[in-house]
Amino acid sequence: MRVKEKMEMVMRMRKIALAKLFIPFGIAGVTVLFFWFFVEPDVTAGYAAVFSIYSFMPIGGAVAAIPAGLGLDVPPVGLISFIVFTDAVLALFLVWNFDYAKKIPGLGKLVERAEESGEKAIRKYKWAKRFGFMGVVFLVMFPLQWTGSAVGAMVGRLIGMTPLMTWLAVILGTFIRSTLTTLISIGVLSFM
């Protein structure tokens, strides 16, 4: 009877692991479909431009995306929400699949690079480890050379934080950074 119980437990664990792998992709897919079917094409194009700048600009994407979004007439609250949502989904994937993501072909190399960046950040910014939750928040909040939501998620897991606390720290850091950058950008744009 014990063997049967252990097998059932292993099967439940595998189902949970698969769910944790696919839920972030499902959330992102539903969001894309929502924008595709329910949002006007010009608004969708603005958010797509913000996403492209934010995700694919190697240095300063986190700071450059907000002024670009405001220039495309994306509303400030929507812009902040969109960036926080994007980082929340990425962080959710990374904190849930920290070990498994490295084994996925193609994606594994990206996760390994983020992990290496996280290890560099821990060595360079030792204060992040000492301050735990708030250290990860500050690491995500101030987009330094090697930091951001992916690196913040990796650092949180590497220093032993739970997935939930790491995810919350990344969301809080992203929210504060996005809000401050938006307010500063609005101030600069109105001044000009």
N, C-alpha and C positions, 0 to 999 in steps of 0.2 A: 504494500500500500504506500510506503514511503517513496518508492521510486516513481509511482504514478503521480503523487503530489508534487514531487520535485519537477517532473516533466511539465506538469500543468503550470507551475510557477515560472519555469523557464519560458514557456510559450507566452504567458502573460507579459513577461519582461520584454520579449522580442516584439510583441504587438505595441507595447508602450514606446519602445525605442523607435519603431517605424512611424508611429504617430508623431513623435517628437521631431522626426526627420522631415515629415511631409506637411505638418501643420503650418510652419512659416511660409512654405512655398504656396500652400493653399490660400493663406491670408493675402499674400502678394498677388496671386492670380485673381482672386475675387476683387481686389482693389483695381487691378488693371481692367477687368471686365466692367466694373462700376463706372470707371472713367470713360471707357469706350462707349457704353450704351446710354449713360444717364447724364453726362456732362458735355457741355457744348465743345465742339472741336477746337476753338481758339483757346479756351481755358485748359483743355487737355494738353494742347501743344505747349502752353506756358508751364504747366507742371512737368511735362516731359523734358523741357529744356532745363528746368531747375534740377530735376533728377539727374540728367546727364552731367551738368556742371558739378553737382554735389558728389556724384559717384565716381566720375571718371577723370576729374581734374586732379593730377598727382599731388600738387601742393596748393593748399589754400582753397580747396573746393568747398569746405564747410563755411568759409567766410565769403567766398565769391558768389555762391548760389543765392544768397538772400538779396543782395543788391540787384542781381540779374532778375530774380523773380519779381521784385518790386518794379523794376523797369518794364517788365512784361505785363504789368497791371494785375498780378496775382495778389489777392487781398492778404494783408499782414497776418491775420489770425489763421487763415488757410495755409499760408506759407509755413508758419511755425508748426502748425499741426501736421502738415505733410512731412516736414523734415524730421520731427519727433517720431512720427509713425514709421518712416523709412528706417531710422536708426533702431527703433524698437523691434521691428521685424528681423533686422540683421542681428541684433544682439540676442534676440530670442533663439534664433537658429544656432548661434555660436555657443551660448551658455548651455543649451540643451544637448548639443551635438559636438561638444568640444573634442572628444576622443574619436568619434565616428567620422566626423567631417574630413579628417586627414586621409581617410581611406577611400574617399570618393574620387574617381578619376577626374582630373581637371580642376575640380573644386579643392581637392586636397592640397595642391600647391599653393593656392591662395590662402587657405587656412594656415598652412605651415609658415607662410610669409607673415601673416598677422600674428601668429604665435611668436615668431622670431622678433617682430617689432615689439610685442608685449614684453618679451624678456629683455630687450634693449631698454625699453621704457622703465622696467623695474630697476635695472642697473643704473640708469641715468637719473631717474627720479625716485630715489629711495624713499622719499617722504610718502609716496603713494602707498607703499606697503605698510608703513607705520600707521597711517591714518585710515586704512581699510576702506570703508564705505565712502567717506568724504574724500579720501585720496583718489578713488576711482572717479567720483563726481568731478573733482577739480581736473583730473587728467583728461576727461572727456570735454569739460567745459572750456578749457583753454587749448585750442587746437595747436599744440606745439608740433615739433618736427615729426615725431613718430606716433602721435596720438590721434584719437578719434573714437568712434563708437566700437569699431571692431577691435582695436587695440585695448580699449577700456574693458570690453567683455573678456578678452584674453587675460588681461592683468588681474581682473577680479577673480577669475577661476584659478589662475596661477598662484595667487596669494591665499587661496583657500576659502574664498567667500562662497556662499551657497548660490546656486543659479538664480533664485529669486532676488536675492540682495544685489547680485551683480547686475541683473537686468534693470532693477529699480534705480541703481546708481547711474547706469548708462542713460536711462530715460531722463532722470533729473538733470544730469550734466548737459545732455542735448537740449532739453527744454530751456535751461538757463542761458546756454550759449546762443541758441536761436533767438530767444527773446531779446537778449542784449544786443545782438548783431542787428536784428530788425529795428529796434528802437534807435540805435546809432545810425543805421542807414537811412531811416525816415528823417531823422534830424539833419543829416548831411544833405539829403535830397531836397528837403524843404529850405535849407539855408541857401542852396544853389539856385 
